Amino acid sequence: MAVVGHSAGGCARPVRPGLYAVTSPVEMADGGVPVLAIHGAADEVVPAEFSRTCAKSHALAEFVESPGGDHFSVIEPDGHARKWLREKLS
């Protein structure tokens, strides 16, 4: 989702609204595919509410908040998100 912010101008009010509309997971139509939104609760770059809203807008989505996780902790090999995902897939 960080890529979305960057490609849309990196701000809350997109510089290029047309691009934002076709790249934002929140704005995209529900494609009928499973969506997993994992977000660090302590993310100071992108609020967790962004992923929570994204998950609510898709019928097959699940939102997981990583306790104490920051912006990058969701990709750490030993982080909560990876542990949760490994358990879910086993």
Backbone bond lengths (Angstrom), bond angles and torsions (degrees), N, CA, C in turn:
res aa  C-N    CA-C-N  psi(-1)  N-CA   C-N-CA  omega(-1)  CA-C   N-CA-C  phi
1 M - - - 1.438 - - 1.519 111.39 -
2 A 1.318 116.48 -21.14 1.458 119.27 176.17 1.523 110.04 -63.83
3 V 1.325 116.94 -33.55 1.460 120.81 178.53 1.521 110.38 -63.03
4 V 1.323 116.46 -37.89 1.462 120.31 178.76 1.525 110.08 -60.21
5 G 1.329 116.54 -47.46 1.460 119.97 -179.64 1.514 111.85 -59.91
6 H 1.319 116.50 -41.97 1.463 120.70 -179.13 1.530 110.69 -67.21
7 S 1.317 117.37 -46.90 1.468 119.79 -176.36 1.518 112.26 -69.25
8 A 1.329 116.92 -22.73 1.460 120.21 -179.66 1.518 111.96 -91.98
9 G 1.295 117.32 4.91 1.454 119.93 179.16 1.511 112.34 110.46
10 G 1.345 117.30 -6.07 1.457 121.85 175.27 1.508 114.76 69.29
11 C 1.318 117.71 30.64 1.454 119.42 -179.94 1.525 110.21 -143.71
12 A 1.334 115.46 164.09 1.465 120.48 -178.74 1.526 111.50 -63.61
13 R 1.319 117.55 -38.15 1.462 121.34 176.15 1.520 106.44 -100.73
14 P 1.345 116.61 105.16 1.464 119.52 -173.40 1.519 113.92 -59.69
15 V 1.319 114.49 138.74 1.455 121.47 176.95 1.528 109.21 -72.28
16 R 1.332 116.29 -33.19 1.465 121.96 -178.85 1.531 109.04 -121.75
17 P 1.337 118.26 81.60 1.466 122.11 -174.53 1.526 114.01 -55.78
18 G 1.325 118.79 -36.07 1.461 120.95 179.46 1.518 111.42 -62.70
19 L 1.325 116.35 -43.05 1.451 121.13 178.26 1.526 110.09 -66.98
20 Y 1.316 116.64 -41.87 1.466 121.34 179.20 1.524 110.49 -59.13
21 A 1.312 118.10 -41.87 1.464 121.98 -176.85 1.524 112.29 -63.01
22 V 1.329 117.99 -29.94 1.466 119.76 -178.32 1.530 113.26 -99.79
23 T 1.337 118.68 -3.13 1.459 120.68 179.43 1.519 113.56 -117.80
24 S 1.310 118.23 -17.18 1.459 121.01 -178.08 1.523 110.88 -77.51
25 P 1.341 118.47 123.73 1.463 120.52 177.31 1.522 112.68 -59.76
26 V 1.318 117.29 -28.11 1.465 120.49 179.11 1.527 110.49 -73.03
27 E 1.332 117.19 -38.85 1.462 121.54 -177.06 1.530 113.72 -81.98
28 M 1.340 117.35 -23.46 1.461 120.12 -178.62 1.526 110.73 -68.56
29 A 1.310 115.68 147.54 1.457 120.26 176.41 1.523 109.46 -67.69
30 D 1.317 115.53 152.68 1.459 121.41 176.83 1.521 108.03 -63.86
31 G 1.318 117.45 117.04 1.454 121.41 -176.70 1.517 114.05 -86.68
32 G 1.322 117.71 2.60 1.447 120.63 179.29 1.514 114.24 75.15
33 V 1.322 116.95 17.33 1.462 120.94 178.47 1.532 109.04 -116.26
34 P 1.323 117.44 152.14 1.461 119.55 179.41 1.529 111.89 -61.90
35 V 1.321 115.28 141.28 1.461 122.20 178.62 1.525 107.35 -128.83
36 L 1.319 116.63 130.48 1.453 121.28 174.65 1.517 107.63 -115.42
37 A 1.313 116.70 115.99 1.464 122.31 179.31 1.526 108.03 -108.63
38 I 1.333 116.48 108.24 1.464 122.02 178.43 1.516 107.46 -110.06
39 H 1.322 116.79 128.81 1.462 119.76 -174.65 1.523 109.77 -141.16
40 G 1.325 116.57 137.98 1.464 121.81 176.50 1.521 110.83 -72.68
41 A 1.321 116.33 131.07 1.468 121.62 -178.77 1.528 112.11 -64.30
42 A 1.336 117.25 -27.74 1.466 121.05 -177.91 1.531 112.26 -101.66
43 D 1.326 117.42 20.04 1.467 121.25 179.75 1.524 109.20 -65.98
44 E 1.337 116.30 120.07 1.465 121.32 179.14 1.531 111.83 -100.09
45 V 1.335 116.98 -1.50 1.460 121.41 179.48 1.524 109.85 -92.23
46 V 1.315 116.28 -50.51 1.468 122.50 178.09 1.526 106.79 -127.84
47 P 1.318 118.58 121.26 1.464 120.25 -179.18 1.534 111.91 -61.56
48 A 1.330 116.68 143.94 1.464 121.81 178.50 1.527 111.07 -57.97
49 E 1.300 117.38 -25.66 1.471 120.73 179.61 1.528 111.57 -59.37
50 F 1.318 117.59 -28.24 1.464 120.90 178.13 1.528 110.44 -60.32
51 S 1.338 116.69 -49.50 1.468 120.48 179.95 1.520 111.30 -70.13
52 R 1.325 116.19 -36.09 1.467 120.02 177.58 1.526 110.08 -61.07
53 T 1.318 117.10 -44.19 1.469 122.12 178.65 1.523 110.52 -65.03
54 C 1.311 116.52 -41.39 1.465 121.40 178.14 1.524 109.82 -58.42
55 A 1.321 116.72 -47.62 1.467 121.04 -178.57 1.529 111.41 -63.06
56 K 1.313 116.68 -37.57 1.471 120.12 179.82 1.527 111.97 -66.76
57 S 1.319 117.57 -25.33 1.458 120.37 -176.44 1.527 113.24 -88.00
58 H 1.319 117.54 0.56 1.462 121.83 -179.95 1.530 109.49 -125.41
59 A 1.316 116.42 126.90 1.466 122.24 -175.19 1.529 113.36 -60.22
60 L 1.306 117.92 -35.39 1.466 121.11 -175.88 1.527 112.27 -102.74
61 A 1.322 117.15 27.05 1.466 120.78 -175.84 1.517 111.69 -98.06
62 E 1.313 113.47 150.79 1.456 121.54 173.70 1.523 107.43 -129.63
63 F 1.328 116.53 134.49 1.459 122.14 178.62 1.516 108.59 -107.06
64 V 1.324 116.49 129.88 1.458 122.56 176.26 1.513 107.87 -125.47
65 E 1.332 116.11 122.66 1.459 120.71 177.88 1.526 108.32 -99.46
66 S 1.310 116.23 124.52 1.452 122.12 -178.87 1.529 108.92 -87.25
67 P 1.343 117.63 110.39 1.466 121.11 -175.51 1.534 112.18 -57.89
68 G 1.312 116.17 126.43 1.465 121.18 178.23 1.516 114.53 73.05
69 G 1.328 117.40 -1.76 1.458 121.02 -177.75 1.515 112.44 -71.55
70 D 1.331 116.15 142.07 1.459 120.36 176.98 1.534 109.57 -99.53
71 H 1.302 116.92 -161.95 1.463 121.74 -174.94 1.530 113.03 -63.85
72 F 1.317 117.60 -32.96 1.458 120.50 -175.80 1.525 113.93 -106.19
73 S 1.297 118.53 -8.63 1.468 120.23 -175.44 1.524 112.75 -64.89
74 V 1.316 117.80 -22.77 1.468 119.38 -179.21 1.527 112.22 -68.84
75 I 1.333 118.37 -14.23 1.465 120.25 178.60 1.527 112.89 -107.80
76 E 1.331 117.30 1.75 1.460 120.73 179.36 1.533 109.41 -72.38
77 P 1.337 117.85 134.08 1.467 121.30 -177.47 1.531 114.37 -57.47
78 D 1.332 117.62 -31.75 1.463 119.92 -178.07 1.535 112.15 -104.94
79 G 1.315 117.13 13.66 1.460 121.28 -177.47 1.520 114.07 -80.22
80 H 1.310 115.95 167.60 1.465 123.38 -179.52 1.522 112.26 -56.36
81 A 1.308 117.59 -41.52 1.464 120.62 -176.45 1.529 111.46 -63.66
82 R 1.317 116.83 -44.02 1.468 119.70 179.99 1.522 110.79 -67.10
83 K 1.342 117.29 -39.76 1.467 120.49 177.92 1.529 109.79 -62.70
84 W 1.320 116.35 -44.33 1.460 121.01 179.69 1.529 110.16 -61.33
85 L 1.318 116.34 -44.62 1.457 120.99 -177.85 1.529 111.69 -65.78
86 R 1.335 116.24 -41.67 1.474 119.50 177.69 1.528 110.84 -60.61
87 E 1.334 117.06 -42.46 1.461 120.60 178.78 1.532 110.74 -64.96
88 K 1.303 117.08 -40.22 1.457 122.25 -177.99 1.539 110.63 -66.28
89 L 1.314 117.08 -36.75 1.458 121.03 -176.78 1.532 113.72 -85.42
90 S 1.340 117.31 -10.86 1.466 117.87 -179.15 1.510 113.31 -90.09
